[in-house]
Amino acid sequence: MGKLPSELGTMNRVDWIPVNLVAKILVELLFAAREYRDFDERALSAERYCDKTSDELPSMDDASDVTPQKLSPLTLTADPAPNRPRTPTSPLQSPSTTFSALTPRSKTFNIVNPQITSYPSLIPFIQSSLATPLQITPLAEWLQVLRHASDTPAAVSNLPALKVISFIESFLRPEEAPKGTLSTGEAVKYSQTMKDLTPVGENWVGVWMKQWGFGGSLKQ
């Protein structure tokens, strides 16, 4: 098409994270959550049972006397008392810990980049990276050109944006704009990778342009 939108309407805010860093953040949050959560009493009983020596467990000869027990799934809940001493990673380290006295509550992590930038701020780098700069046009005009291009047989393979054109069109509808900004305070607290994130900039955009098939159009 030879054109680039000058803005993305309601989606101008760029809080993207490279997928490899998202995976690392999720792992960090998972292990942090395990450290700061309490185990369900039923799970504690099951763990103690499994920790017994083989001599203490019923033998296969006595299997007929063993009543099958259905173990409930392990339930991990957030600690509602952040000022109390940390709960050990394994309940067996502190058998006297009272678990039933706590009221479980959920903790939510929003995996978005806390260092926000904007799409228009990325355009100069995109233009400077291309051997032939694109024409900058308003989003509505860019969409119109995209629709007209769909008449050609090879359009879908050459213009992947056609597959999500209805989604891009929603950028022009203010009533569908994201409401507010997602809080990242909890995620930053438990993930060092999340805390160290930088705004989307030239390094990441350069990699994405190559992955999106712009390699042949980039300056050598």
C-alpha positions as CSV (number, residue, x, y, z in Angstrom):
1,M,0.0,0.0,0.0
2,G,2.9,2.3,0.6
3,K,1.1,4.1,3.5
4,L,1.3,4.2,7.3
5,P,-1.4,5.4,9.7
6,S,-0.5,8.6,11.5
7,E,-2.3,7.4,14.6
8,L,-4.3,4.4,15.9
9,G,-7.3,6.2,17.3
10,T,-8.3,4.7,20.7
11,M,-5.3,2.4,20.6
12,N,-2.5,4.9,20.5
13,R,-1.2,3.9,23.9
14,V,1.6,1.3,23.5
15,D,2.1,-0.9,26.6
16,W,3.3,-4.0,24.7
17,I,5.8,-6.6,26.0
18,P,7.8,-9.0,23.9
19,V,6.4,-12.5,24.2
20,N,9.7,-13.9,25.5
21,L,9.6,-11.5,28.4
22,V,5.9,-12.2,29.1
23,A,6.9,-15.9,29.6
24,K,9.6,-14.9,32.0
25,I,7.3,-12.6,33.9
26,L,4.7,-15.3,34.3
27,V,7.2,-17.7,35.7
28,E,8.4,-15.2,38.2
29,L,4.9,-14.4,39.3
30,L,4.0,-18.0,39.7
31,F,6.9,-18.7,42.0
32,A,6.4,-15.5,43.9
33,A,2.7,-16.4,44.4
34,R,3.7,-19.8,45.8
35,E,6.0,-18.2,48.4
36,Y,3.4,-15.8,49.7
37,R,0.3,-18.0,49.7
38,D,-1.1,-20.5,52.2
39,F,-1.9,-24.1,51.6
40,D,-5.4,-25.5,52.1
41,E,-5.7,-27.6,55.2
42,R,-6.8,-30.6,53.2
43,A,-3.7,-30.3,51.0
44,L,-1.6,-30.1,54.1
45,S,-3.0,-33.3,55.3
46,A,-2.4,-35.0,52.0
47,E,1.3,-33.8,51.9
48,R,1.9,-35.1,55.4
49,Y,0.4,-38.4,54.4
50,C,2.6,-38.7,51.3
51,D,5.7,-37.7,53.4
52,K,5.3,-40.8,55.6
53,T,7.9,-43.6,55.2
54,S,6.9,-46.8,53.4
55,D,6.8,-48.7,56.7
56,E,4.0,-46.3,57.9
57,L,1.9,-46.7,54.8
58,P,-0.6,-49.6,54.4
59,S,0.8,-52.6,52.6
60,M,-0.7,-54.0,49.5
61,D,-1.7,-57.0,51.6
62,D,-3.9,-54.8,53.6
63,A,-5.3,-53.0,50.6
64,S,-8.8,-54.4,51.2
65,D,-8.9,-52.6,54.5
66,V,-7.9,-49.3,53.0
67,T,-10.8,-47.0,52.3
68,P,-10.2,-45.0,49.1
69,Q,-9.9,-41.3,49.8
70,K,-10.6,-38.7,47.2
71,L,-8.1,-35.9,47.6
72,S,-9.4,-32.4,46.9
73,P,-7.3,-30.2,44.5
74,L,-4.6,-28.1,46.0
75,T,-5.9,-24.6,46.7
76,L,-3.5,-21.7,46.9
77,T,-4.9,-18.4,48.3
78,A,-3.3,-15.0,48.9
79,D,-2.3,-14.1,52.4
80,P,-4.8,-11.4,53.7
81,A,-2.4,-10.3,56.4
82,P,0.7,-8.8,54.7
83,N,2.2,-7.8,58.0
84,R,2.3,-11.3,59.5
85,P,5.5,-13.4,59.2
86,R,5.8,-15.1,55.8
87,T,4.2,-18.5,55.5
88,P,6.9,-21.1,54.7
89,T,7.0,-22.4,51.2
90,S,6.2,-25.9,52.6
91,P,3.8,-26.2,55.5
92,L,5.9,-29.0,56.8
93,Q,8.5,-26.5,57.9
94,S,6.1,-25.1,60.5
95,P,3.4,-27.7,61.5
96,S,2.0,-25.4,64.1
97,T,0.9,-22.8,61.5
98,T,-2.8,-22.2,61.6
99,F,-4.3,-22.2,58.1
100,S,-8.0,-22.3,58.7
101,A,-8.0,-18.9,60.5
102,L,-7.3,-17.0,57.3
103,T,-9.9,-15.7,54.8
104,P,-8.7,-16.5,51.3
105,R,-8.7,-13.7,48.7
106,S,-7.5,-13.5,45.1
107,K,-4.6,-11.5,43.7
108,T,-4.7,-10.2,40.2
109,F,-1.7,-9.3,38.0
110,N,-2.0,-7.2,34.8
111,I,0.7,-8.2,32.4
112,V,1.2,-5.0,30.5
113,N,4.2,-2.7,30.2
114,P,4.2,-0.2,33.0
115,Q,6.4,2.1,30.9
116,I,3.9,3.4,28.4
117,T,4.7,5.2,25.2
118,S,2.5,6.1,22.1
119,Y,2.3,4.8,18.6
120,P,2.9,8.2,16.9
121,S,6.2,8.5,18.8
122,L,7.4,5.3,17.0
123,I,6.7,6.6,13.5
124,P,10.0,8.5,13.0
125,F,12.0,5.4,13.7
126,I,9.9,3.2,11.4
127,Q,10.3,5.8,8.6
128,S,14.0,6.1,9.1
129,S,14.4,2.3,9.0
130,L,12.8,1.9,5.6
131,A,14.7,2.2,2.3
132,T,11.6,4.0,0.9
133,P,9.6,5.9,3.5
134,L,5.9,5.4,3.6
135,Q,3.2,8.1,3.1
136,I,1.7,9.0,6.5
137,T,-2.1,9.2,6.3
138,P,-4.9,9.4,8.9
139,L,-6.2,6.1,10.1
140,A,-9.6,6.5,8.4
141,E,-7.9,7.1,5.0
142,W,-5.5,4.2,5.5
143,L,-8.5,1.9,6.2
144,Q,-10.2,3.1,3.1
145,V,-7.2,2.2,1.0
146,L,-7.0,-1.2,2.7
147,R,-10.6,-2.0,1.8
148,H,-10.1,-1.1,-1.8
149,A,-7.0,-3.3,-1.9
150,S,-9.0,-6.3,-0.9
151,D,-10.5,-6.5,-4.4
152,T,-7.2,-8.0,-5.7
153,P,-6.9,-11.8,-5.6
154,A,-3.5,-11.8,-3.7
155,A,-4.6,-9.1,-1.3
156,V,-5.1,-11.3,1.8
157,S,-1.7,-13.0,1.6
158,N,0.1,-9.7,0.8
159,L,-1.9,-7.6,3.3
160,P,-2.3,-9.5,6.6
161,A,-4.2,-6.5,8.1
162,L,-7.2,-7.5,6.0
163,K,-7.7,-10.4,8.4
164,V,-8.3,-8.1,11.3
165,I,-9.8,-5.1,9.5
166,S,-12.9,-5.1,11.7
167,F,-10.8,-5.0,14.8
168,I,-8.8,-2.0,13.4
169,E,-12.0,-0.3,12.4
170,S,-13.0,-0.3,16.1
171,F,-10.1,2.0,16.8
172,L,-12.2,4.8,15.3
173,R,-15.1,4.2,17.7
174,P,-14.6,6.2,20.9
175,E,-17.3,4.2,22.7
176,E,-15.1,1.1,22.4
177,A,-12.0,2.7,23.8
178,P,-10.2,1.0,26.7
179,K,-11.5,2.3,30.0
180,G,-8.7,3.6,32.2
181,T,-5.2,2.2,32.6
182,L,-4.5,-1.2,34.0
183,S,-2.6,-1.2,37.3
184,T,0.7,-2.9,37.3
185,G,1.7,-2.2,40.9
186,E,1.3,-5.8,42.1
187,A,3.0,-7.4,39.1
188,V,6.0,-5.0,39.5
189,K,6.2,-5.9,43.2
190,Y,6.7,-9.6,42.5
191,S,8.5,-9.7,39.1
192,Q,11.9,-8.2,38.6
193,T,11.6,-8.5,34.8
194,M,8.4,-6.6,34.9
195,K,10.0,-3.9,37.1
196,D,13.0,-3.6,34.7
197,L,10.9,-3.2,31.5
198,T,11.6,-0.1,29.3
199,P,9.1,1.5,27.0
200,V,8.7,0.0,23.5
201,G,11.5,1.6,21.5
202,E,13.8,1.2,18.5
203,N,15.3,-2.2,19.5
204,W,12.0,-4.0,19.8
205,V,10.3,-2.3,16.9
206,G,13.3,-3.1,14.7
207,V,13.1,-6.8,15.6
208,W,9.3,-6.8,15.0
209,M,9.6,-5.2,11.6
210,K,11.9,-8.0,10.5
211,Q,9.6,-10.6,11.9
212,W,6.6,-9.0,10.2
213,G,8.2,-9.3,6.8
214,F,9.7,-5.9,6.3
215,G,13.2,-7.3,6.0
216,G,13.4,-6.6,2.2
217,S,12.2,-3.0,2.7
218,L,14.7,-2.1,5.4
219,K,17.8,-0.1,4.9
220,Q,20.9,-2.2,4.6
